[in-house]
Amino acid sequence: MINRLGDSYVAGFLYVYLIEGDIAKDMVYGSACAALSTTIPNETMPLFTKDRVE
């Protein structure tokens, strides 16, 4: 579970960082992705859309 949280956080963070470069928004997206990854039970690769993160 811990590894999935870190991976999801980094994915969300990098997604916004590479597009916008806004550090504050990067951290919010990273946190949202990590939180969403905990809502999908027994998934090794949780996938969700940008709309769901926002």
C-alpha positions in Angstrom: 0.0 0.0 0.0 2.8 2.5 0.9 4.5 2.0 -2.4 1.3 2.6 -4.3 0.7 5.8 -2.4 4.2 7.1 -3.3 3.9 6.1 -6.9 0.5 7.8 -7.3 1.7 11.0 -5.6 4.7 11.2 -7.9 2.6 10.6 -11.0 0.2 13.4 -10.1 3.0 15.7 -9.1 5.0 15.1 -12.3 1.9 15.4 -14.5 1.2 19.0 -13.4 4.8 19.9 -13.1 5.6 19.0 -16.7 2.5 20.9 -18.0 2.3 23.9 -15.7 5.4 24.0 -13.4 3.3 25.3 -10.5 4.7 23.7 -7.3 1.7 24.4 -5.1 -0.7 22.8 -7.7 1.7 19.9 -8.2 1.5 19.0 -4.5 -2.3 19.2 -4.5 -2.5 16.9 -7.6 0.0 14.5 -6.1 -2.0 14.3 -2.9 -5.3 13.8 -4.7 -3.8 11.0 -6.8 -2.5 9.3 -3.7 -5.8 9.6 -1.9 -7.7 8.3 -4.9 -5.4 5.3 -5.1 -6.5 4.2 -1.7 -10.2 4.0 -2.8 -9.5 1.2 -5.3 -9.2 -2.1 -3.4 -6.7 -4.7 -4.6 -5.6 -2.8 -7.6 -1.9 -2.9 -8.5 -2.2 -0.1 -11.0 -5.0 2.3 -10.2 -6.0 4.4 -13.2 -8.3 7.5 -13.0 -9.0 10.4 -15.2 -8.0 14.1 -14.8 -11.6 15.0 -14.1 -11.8 12.5 -11.2 -8.6 14.0 -9.7 -10.0 17.6 -10.0 
